[in-house]
Amino acid sequence: MKRLWTPAWIARHVAMVVLVVGFLALGWWQISRAASGNTLSWAYAVEWPIFAGFVVFVWWREVRHALRGRETGAEPVTGPTGPVMVGDGTSVSPVRRPVRVSRVSTVEVPEDADLAAYNRYLTWLNANPGARPGDYPG
């Protein structure tokens, strides 16, 4: 439980309380407006508590995630390849950086005349920043 009382978690707890109280207050305000005859406020009176519930849901999910993240007690053992065995016997695939593969095309593609003309037009527009598209000489 100590990990839920770090400065970052205290800020999350405070943000959750402020948002929930604010959303419920806005819902109460919309109920008072709806009771005085504003029919659109009935939709908002339902919407604000849903927002408050969503904040509580996200906060609770993050708390559970933080607590479950270190429940096993054993740190994962990193290996060069293959799955990694965690302390409770389950295997987890290690996260790796993506590999960039450059593809070299050996097939000659004939140049499209329309595409070449359009690229020349874009090059001219880039070279003449104050010009309008109608000023293109081509």
N, C-alpha and C positions, 0 to 999 in steps of 0.2 A: 504494500500500500504506500510505501514511501515514495515510489516513483510517481504517484499521482499528486504529490505535494511539492513538485519542483516549480520554479517560477513560471515556466511555460504552461504547466498544468493549472496553476492558480489563475493565470490569465484566462485560460479556457473556461474554468469553472465560473469565474466572474462574468465573462462574456455570455455564457449560457444563461446565468441568472438574469442579467440585464436584458438580454433579448427576450427571454420568456416573459418576464414581468412587463416589458414594453409592449410585446405583441398582445398579451392578455389585456393590458390597459387600452390598447387601440381597439381591441374587440369589444370591450365594455363601452367605449366611447361610441362605436358604431351602433351598438344596441340602443344606446340612448338616442342617437340620431334617428334610428329606424322607428323607435317608439313615438317619435314626434312627427312621423309622416313621411320620411324619406325612404321609399321602398328599395332603392338601390343599396342602401346601407345594410339590408338584411344579408345580402351576399357577402359583404365585407365583414359583417359580424360573425359569419361562419368561417371566413377565410383566415382571419388573424389567429384564432386558436389553432387552426391547422398548421400555420407557420410555426407557432410555439411548439406544437407537438413534433414537428420536423426537427426543430433545434434540439429538443430533448432526445429524439431518436438518434441523431448524428452524434451528440455528446455521449450517449450511452454506448453506442457502437464503438466509438473511439476509446472509451474507458475499457470496454471488454477486450478490444484489440491490444491495448497496452498491457493489460493484465495477462492475457493469454500468450503474448509474445515471449514471455520469459517463464512460463509455468513449468517447462520441462526441467529446469534446473541445470541441465548440461548444455554447454555451448556447442553449436554445430562444429563438426570437424570438417575442415576444407580439404578437398582432394583435387588433384590435377584434372581428372576427367571422371565422367560418370556421376551417378547419384551420390549424395553425401548422406551418411548415416547420422541421425540425431540421437541424443541420449536415450530416448524412449524406444528406439529401434525402428522408427519410421525413416524412410528415405526421402530426401528432398533434392531436387535438381538445383545445382548451383546457378546463380545468375551471372551471366557473362556479358562482356561488351560485344556489340554486334561487329561482325567482320565485313569490311567493305571489299567487294569484289569488283574489279574493273572488267568490263566485258569489251572485248575487241571484236568488232564486226569484220568478218572476212568477205562479206557479200557486198559488192558494189551496187549502190542504189543510185539510179539515174536521178539527176537533179530536176525537180519540178520547176517549170518556167514561171508559173504563177507565184510559187513560194519564193523564188529568187527575186522576182519583181517586188514582192511585198517586203522582203528583207532590205532591198535597196531603198524603198520608200521609208522604212523605219530608220535606216541609217541616215538618210537625208534629214528626216525630222529631228533626229538626235543631234545632228551637226548644226542645225539651224533652230535654236530653241525659241526664237521669237516668231518664227514663221507659222502660218496657219496651214492646215492640210490642203487647202485650195491653192496655195502658192507652189505646190510641188511641180517642178518643170516636166516631169516624166509623164 
